Every structure is written in structure tokens, then in C-alpha cells.
């Protein structure tokens, strides 16, 4: 129980509505965790993997209709529809509560309700924020224990008088027609029912740390972003930190855990976080970032010793795998993992694997949950209460033809335009078709808890608060040739682009001014040791005016959906780019 009157009253309200058989307040202890794992092993919700190769690791299979975010069922409920914006599905708060509470009524009968106090951010950090999630899913409890800081210390934080986000979750009956995820930013509350999938059920993650926190950040003067944070330590021992925003399944985890390639001996990459950054202005005018999470909830397919050795070396123990396949001797397996494909596999739906009949062995959005502290590259500053100072902000997405490998924005306001204009080809991380290009500003399309126009204005406001802000860049690891093949090797080789970026932050590294920003001259990036022809390097850095003319038209059309609320600065940036291309064509 708790001495916090508000918390106790709210939990009692939830009990009266959901009618659980029992209520358990989570302590976060090892004994509690072991008990829940045993409970799920007995029910079949968790399956123990090979103890010799993967000690203390488990497999979870979710309902086949519950495997990804469901953006069409995700709502932001504000009194004024314009505050939610065209980027969100909207309901008026009382209507939202009424709609979802009908589903919550009696939904926990015969089940235990778990009360999970949690902290997003390092213990002792002035930037950490608390929450409490109630759920009837023990799977959620054991995953939240990895992804956040749960239990008694979090409860103590709340009982000292700190505010908290109220998160209410139930599996319901996992009927997709009775599935809803609702956010009430003006009340600092979340309600989610009908899904056991990560982002829909682990309410401290996207729901709290991005949708609710982004709204909090606007009112309190900071930024809650869908960004990895990494440190680059040079051979001289100096470490600089960058934050980077990519849509889900576009390489955030791989970049956050990058291993420097051949030729970069003496360099180190330090992983602060792979998914979310909370950034505050420090007394020095710099943006300082903390990772509010304590674990990684990463996409498994494509992860291997070749693509992400640090991640693979993180995963050998104390991990939960969701919707991966398993080998005959109960080792986790997915498409893209190292080694030959075994002759015998059981797929993510517990069937003998048959590619032609049932598709991939592991679901394309299969996941792993593991503590960040197990990562070999986890930063010594990863749990620093003050966070780390950010030298550069990087935006990026999957674009086959439009964006060059890397370019630098001219200034902060142009950088905000660059982020606001982002687009990417969709992946399996969200329900629906993959490979379609959609606008995804700052990689926050599914996660911004209020009107994007206001969000961009909030970003722009930082130029009035500091003259020591990070430089802003855009990268594209996914450019393709006429045969549809990727022309940049990516993964560890992305270090070469990061080196150029930090060079620009330090006032060197050569670049050519173009209508879209500063693009590196071919000789400014270290391509030594890569089998790239001069033509390929040119294609990587090329800006095609015809393609960009179409891109700018699409950006303009997208901006028009925000009508009069669109910040004037973004209109001016768009006109400047269009004018620059027009001048080049005349010349």
C-alpha cells in the first residue's frame, strides 16, 4: 500500500471499476520477479530457453492479432481538438473515459491486479518523472522491471510529494475490436486495454515517456524525444555526445551500440540510450539529455554479430524474447541472425516453420527486452542524474532516392524545418502496410502528444533561449541504386559519417553549401577501405533537383494540413529552399 492519499484513492477507483480478485503492490524484488516468472511458466505465457546458451532467458508468444502498435486505435484526449492536432486521433476527455471505461468494467474479474510504481530516468535526477501502472498482466510487470526503475524506491519518490502519471492497463480479452489506447495529457493519465504488445502495454515507454512527456515538456520548457543518445570517445580520450531520431526499426539500436570499423582503432562508442531522450537546457546553454529508460526493447530480425555485436553480446542472458522462433534445442532464432538457418525451427506461432505456408519464422516485429547495463558499450554516464551534453542532433529515415548520405542544417531554425519535413518508408513496427513513404517529423508521428504545429513552435523557441544549441544534421543510410540495392554499407561504417558530423561541430570538416544544407565534399568523409567507386560516392551525396522539387511540393502539402497554426518560420524555410533550387536552375 501507500501513504500517498491521491495514489491510494486512484488505485481504489480502479479496483471498483475492474473488480480484480486480488491486488498486488510491486516491490521490484528478485523474489517477486522469480515468482511471476514461475507463474507464467506454469500458465505457458513464458517458455524457458536453453539454460546453457541463454541463462535466465524466456520466450513469450503474443496473440497473433497483437504484434505491433495500433496507431488507428491510439487517441489523445484534450478538451480542445486543435490541441491534439491533425497528427493525432482525438476524443474529448469525458467521451474518451466513457468509451474505454465500458471495456474496463469488470475486466479483471478472476485476475490479480498489479500496481507498479516506476521511475523514468536515473534515481536522484531532477529530470526523472514517476508513474504508476496498474495491469492484470504479469508479463507487463517483468518487462517493466527491465525497462524502468520499479518498486519501492519509485514509490518513495512519489510519497515525497512528487507528481506521477496514472497508467491503467488490462489485457481485456485481446479482441482487436475492443482495443483502445488513450492518453489524457491534461490529466497526466493513460488508459490502455485489449493489447499485451510492448508499446501498447508497457505504459512507461511510448505512452508516458513520449506522448504524455512531450506535452509535459512543452509546458515545463524541455524536450521529450524519440532519440538514441551515444557518446563518441576519440583516441585522445575526449567524448562528445549526439542524439539521433529515426523511426522505429530504422537502425536506432544499431547506431546506439555501434562498433567502430577497421581503421578506427582507439575510438569508442558509448551507449547512453537507444530509443528515448529527455533533453533540458543546462546552465551552460547546452542541451543535456537523460535516457528515461533502463532497458532495451529492440527489434530482433536483422540483429546479428555482423550488424550489432554489442547488442548480441547484451542478449546472452536475463532477456525476454517476444515472437521469435526457436531452434530444436530451444535457442532463440530470427531472420538475419548469425549462422546457417537450422533445418528444424518452431515459428513464432508455435508451428513447424514453413516459409511458403506461414511466412518468416520470427515475426518481422519480434522483440527482445534486456537491461541496458548488460550492454558492453553502456556508457559510464548512462545513469548520470545530470545527463550528458549534446553536441549534435541527427534526424534520419529510410529514403531510397531523396536525401543524401548526410547534410548539415544551416542553423537551429533550419534544423527544426529539416526535422519537421522528415519522411520515411514504413516498417513492421506499426500495424499496416510496409514500404510506404509517410511524413514522420522528428520520428515522432506516432508519439507526439499534442499538435505538431505547437510542437515545432516549441522546438523553435529554443533559439530564443540559448546561443549554445547543438548543430542539426540529417542522415540517410538507405539510399538505393537503380537495381534497388542499398549503396551504403551502413552499420559500423556509419562511424565515418559521425566523424564528419563531429568535425563540423568542432569547426572543421569540409562541406559544400547546397539548397538543403551543407553536404560533405567527397574527400571530407573517410571512405578508405570501402569498395565504393567514385560514381557510388557521388550518388550517395547527390541532390537531384527534380526529385527535390517533388519532395518540396509534398512537404508544402503536408504543412498545409496544419493551416494557420504552422509556424511562420517553417513557411519561410520552405520558401528559401525552393528559391535556392530555382536560382541554381537559372545559373
N, C-alpha and C positions, 0 to 999 in steps of 0.2 A: 504493500500500500504506500501511500504518500502523505506528507504533511501539507502539500500544496492543495489548497481548497479548490481552486479552479480545475486542476487536473483531476482530483478525486470526483468532483461533480460531473465533469465531462465523461469520465470512464463509466460512471453510474448511468448516465444518459444512454451511452452506447449499449450497456448491458440490458437496460429496459427495452431498447429497440430490437436488438439482435437475439436476445434470450439464449445466451450460451449455457451449457451445462456446468462449466467451471470457468474461473478466471485465474490466470497465472501472470504474476508480475515478473518480468525477466530480469535476472541479476547479471547476465552475461558471463556466468562462471563456466569453467570447464565441465563441471559435473552436470550442469543444466544442458550444455551443448551435447554431451555424450548421451544423456537421457533422451533428448529429442531425436538424435540420430538413430538410437536404438528403436525408438517408437516408429520412425519412418522405415527402417529396415524391416520391421515386423509387418508393417502395412504394405510394403512393396513400393513406397514412394521414393526410397533410396536403395540403390543396389551397390554393395561393396565391390570395389575394383581390386585388381591384383595387388595384394599387400606387399609383395616383394618388389615389384616395379613401381607401384604408385601407393605408398603407405598413406593411410588415412584419407583416401580419395573415394568419392562416391559418384554414381551415375543417377541422374534424375531424368525421367521422361515426362514431358508435359503432355496435356491433351493435344492431339494433332491439329485442333482448331484454335490453339492458343500458343502461338510460337513467335509472336512479334508485337511491336507497338501497333495500336489501332487508332490512328490519328482521327479517323472519322467518328470515333466514339469518345474522343477526348475533348472536354469542354473547359472553357474559362468563364466563370460566372461572376459578372460585375454588374453593379446597379445600372451603369450606362453602357450600352452596347458598343459605343465608339471607343470606350476604354479598352475593350478586348481586341478590337480591330479586325480587319478582314483576314488577318493571318491566323485567327482562332475561331473555333466553333463557339458560339455564345449562347448562354441562357441567363435569364435574370435569376439572382441567387435563390429567392424563395421558390421559384419554379424548379430550379435545379435540385434543391434539397427535397422537394416533394417527389420529384421524379425518381431520384435514386433511393430515397428512404423507403419507398414502397418495396424495392428489391431487398433492402436491408432488413425489413421487418421479419423477425423470426429466422433469419438466415443461418444463425449459429446454433440452432437447437441441436442438442446431442454432441456438440463440439466444445472444445476448450478455446476460450478467447485469451490470446497472449497480449500482454501490454508491454511494449518495447520502448523504454526511454532511450533516446540516442542523441549523439552529438555529431554534427557535421563540422569538421575542422579539428585541428590539434587541440588536445587538452591545454588549457591555460591561454589559448589565443583569444585576443579581444575580437577577432573576426569570426570565431566559431558561433554557430547557431544551433539551438536544440530543437528536437521534435519528439513526439510520442506517436508511435504507430500501434494501433490495435488490429489484430489479424487472427483468423482462425487457421492459418497455415503454418505448421512448424517448419516447412521448407523456407518460408519467408524469414522466420526467426534466425535460422542458422546462416542464411545468406546475409541478412542484415548485420549479424555479428562479424562477418568478414568485411562488409562494405562500409560500415560506420563504426562508431565507438558507442557500444550499447551497454545498458545496465546501470549499476549503482552509481558510478561516477557521473554519468549523464543525468541521472535523477537528482543527484546532489546539486548539479549545475542549475537545474530547474528550481529546486527548492531554495536556492539562494535568492530567488526573485527574478531570474531571467525568464524572458518570454519563451514560448515554444509553439511549434507548428503542430496542429492536430491532424493526424492521418488515420483514416478509418478504412480498413480493407477486409474483404471477405472473398473467398473463392466462389461463394454462391453455389450454383450448380454447373458452373463453367459453360453455360449456354451463351453462344455468341449474341443471341438476340436479347440477352439480359445482362449485357456487359457495358459498363459505363465507367469512365474515369473523369472525375470532376474536380476542378480547382476553384477555390474561393479566396483570391489574393487579398481582398479587403478584410477577410476574417482570419487569414493565415491558417486555412484548413484545406484538407484534401479528402475526397471520398472516392473509393475505387472498389468495384465489385465485378465478379464474373471472370477474372483472369488471374492466373498464377504466374504469368510471364514476368521476367525481371523488372523492366521499367514500368509495367502496369501494377506491380505488386510490391516491389521494394520501394516504398514511398519516399525514403530519404534520398533516392537517386534523382531521376529526372524530375519527378513531381515536386519535391521540395527544393533540391539543390539548384534547379534551373527555373521551373515555371513560377513557383512561389518566390524563390530567392531573387529572381530577376526583377520582380515587382518591388520587393523589399529594397533591393539595391538602388532602384531609381529614387525611392523616397529618402534613402539614407546616404546617397552620394557615392556608391561604389558600383562594381560590375560583377554579375554572375554569368559566367560564360561556358559554352561547350568547347573547352580548350584543354589540350595537354599542356604540361609545363615540363621543360627539360633544361638541364644545365650543360654547357659545353666548357670543359676544362682543357685549356691549352697546355702544351708541353712545359710552359713556364709556370703553371700552377694557377693561372687566373681563370675564374669561372664566370661565364655570362649566361643569363637565363632568357629563354624565349617562351612565349605562349602561342599555341597554334590551334586554329579552329578548322576542322574538317567534318563533313557529315559522317554519320555512323558508317562503319565498315569501309572507310576510305583511307585507312592507314595510320590513325592516331596512335594506336598502341605500338605499332611497328616503329614509328618515328620516336615515340617517347622512350623506347628501350633500345634505340639504335646502337649497333656495334660499329665503331669506326672501321672503314675498309683498309685494305692494304695501301700503304703509303701514308697512313695517318697514325703511325705508331707514336705513342706519347700523348695522344689525345684521349679524353674520356667523356662519355655521355652519362649524365646523372639524371635518373628518372624521379621527378617530383610527383607527377600525376599523369594519367593517360586519357582523361575524359572531361574533367570539370575544373575550372579555375575560378576562384573568387578573388577579385583584384580591387585593392584600395590604394588611394593616394597616400604616400608616406610624407613625412615632414620635409623630405628632400625633393618633393615634387615628382618622384618616380612612382610608377605603379608597382605595388608589391602584391604577389599572388600567394595564396594558400591553396592546397588541394583539399577540398572539404571531405573527400572520401578516404577510406583506409584500405581499400582493396581494388582489384581489377575485375570488371565484368566484361570480358573480352569475347570477340568473335573467334571461334575455333578454326573453321575452314580457312586454309591458306597459311596457317601458322605452322612454322617448321624451324628446324635449326638453321636452314638457309635464309629464311625470311626474317626470323626473330629469335635468335638463340637465347637471348636473355629471358624472353617470355617462356620458351620451352624449359629452361632451367629453373624458372619460377614454379612451373606446373607439376613438378615431380612428386609433390606431397601436399597434404592438407588442402585439397582442392575439391570443388564440386563441379561436375560436368553436366550440362543440360542438353539433351537431344543430340549427343554424339553417338556414333556407332561403337561397338565393342568387338574385339577380336575373340578368338576361341578361348584364349587364356585370360580374358577379362581385362584387357588393356584398352583405354580409350583410343578411338581412331576417327579420323576425319579426312576429307579430301584435301590434299596438299601437304599432309604430314609426311615426315621423312620415311624413306624405305619403300619397298615394293608393296603393292596392295595385297593383303592376305587373300588366300583362296576362299577362306570362310569368314564371313562377317555377319553380325546381327545388326540390323539397321536401327535408326533412332526410334522406330515404332515397334521394336522387338520382333521384327520379321527377318528371316534369312534374306540377306541382301541380294536383290535382283535389280540391276541398274535399268534394264529395259522396262521392267514391270513397275517398279516403285521409285525410280529416280535415285538421287545421291544417297549414300549410306548414312551420312550425317546431315541433319537439316542445314541448309545454307546459312541460317542464323543461329546455329548451335553455339553454346556459350561455355565459358569457364568462369568460376568465381574463386579468387585466391587473394590472400593477403599481399598488400604491396610490399611489406617488409621482407618477404621472401625473395623479392627480385634482386638479382646480383648487382644491378645498376641503381638500386634505390638510393636516392640522394641522402647524404648526411643531414641535409636541410629539409628533408621530406616532412618531418614533424615539427619544424620550427614554428613557434607561435607567431612570430613576426612575418613569416613567409619569405619569399625571395624577390629581389628586384628584377623587373622585366626590362630587357634592352630592346626586344623586338616582338611585334605581334605579327603572326603569319596567318593568312587566310588561304584556303585551297579547296579544290573539289575535283571530281572526275570530269574532264573535258577532253574529248578526242581531238578537237581541232582548234578551239578558240584561243585559249590562254597559253602564253609561252611558259617555259620551264619555271621562270621566276622573274618577277619585276618588283620594283620598289615604288610605293606611292610618293608623290611629291611632298606631302605634308600630312598632318593629322586629319584635316577635313577631307582631303582626297583619299586618305586611308579608310575613313568611315564610308565614303562612297564605294570604294573597292569592296569592302565587306558587305555593304548593303546590296551590291549588284551581283554577289556570288550566285553561281548556279552549279548544279552537279547532276550527274546521271544517278538515278536512284538505285539502291541496293536492297538486299534481302532483310535489312534491319527493320524495315517498315513493311506492314502488310500491303499487298498490291503488286502491280507490275514493276519489274526492274528494268533498268537501262533507259528510262525516260528522263529527259532533262527538265529539271524544275528549279525555280529560284529558291535559294536556301541561304538567305542573308546571315552572315556570321555563323553559318551552320546551326542556326537557332530556329529554323522554320517550325520544327515540331515542339520547341521548348520555350519560346518566349511567352511569358505570362501576361503580356499586355500588348497594346497596339504597336506594331513595328515602327510607325512614324514617330511615336513618342520615344520608343527605344533608340532610334537613330538620333533623335534630338538630344537624348541623354548622353549618348556617346560624344556627340559634337560639343556638348557643354564642357567637356574636359579640357578643350583647347583654351577656355577662358580661366581655367583653374590652375594650369601649370604650363611652363615652357620647357619642361624636362620629361615630356612624354616619350614612349617608345616609338621608334620608326615602324612603319607598317609595310608589309610585303604580301605578295600573292604568289603561290606556287601551284604547279600542275604536274604531278608525277605521271599522268595518264594519257599523254599525247600519243596519237597513233599515226601510222603511215597509211598509204593508200590500200594496203592489204589488211588493215585492221589490227596490226600488230603494235604493241607498245614499243616506243623507240627510246625510252629512258629506262635503264636497268633498275632504278629505284632502290628500296630497302637501304642497306648500309651505304650505298653510293650517294644517298641524299645528303650525306655529310658534306659533300663537295658544295652543295647549294647553301647549306647552313654556314659553311666557312665564308662564302661570298657575302651572305647576309650580315654576319658579324663584322666582316671587313667594312661594309658600308656603315654600320653603326659606329665603327671606330674612326670613320672619316677617310677610309681608303677603299680600294677595290673599284676598278674602272667600270663605267657604265655609259650607255648611250641614252640620251633623252628621246623619248617617243611620246606619241599622244596619250598612251595609257600609263606611262611612268618610266622609271629608269630601268632599262633592260641591260644585263651584263654584256659587254663585248665578249666574243668567243674566247679570247685569250685571258679574260678575267676570272674564269672558272677553271679549276684544276681538273682537266679531263685526262690527265696522264694515266696510262694503264687501262683505259677503257677502249674497247674496239668500236669507236664511233668515227664514222667518216666525216669529212668536212661538211658534206651535204646534210648528214643527220644532225650535226650540231647546229647548222643553220636552220634546219626545220624546227629544232627544239626551241630556238629563240625567236623564230619568225612571227611577225604580226601581219596577218593578211587583212588589208583594208576592207575588202568585200565582205569577209566573214564578220569583221568587227562592225561594219555598217548594219548588218542584220542583228548582231548582238546588241548594239546600242538601241535599235528600234524595239527589241524585246525588253530591254531594261526600261525604256521610256514607258512602254505599255504596262509593265509591271508597276512602276512607280505611280502611274495614274490611278491604280486601284486604291491609293491612299489619299487621293484628291487633295483638298486644301490643307490637310494635316501634314503633308510631305514637307520636311524642312527645306527652306529655300536654298540652303547651301547645297543640297543634293541636286536640285534642279540646275544650279549654276555649274556644278561639277560635270554633269551630263552634257550641258551645252558646250563647256570648254573642250571636252574630249571630241565631241562631234566637230567643233570648229577646227581643232588641231588636225584632224584627218582631212577635212576639206582643204585646209591650207597646203597640206602635203600633196594632195592630188593635183592642185593647181601648179605647185612647184615642179 
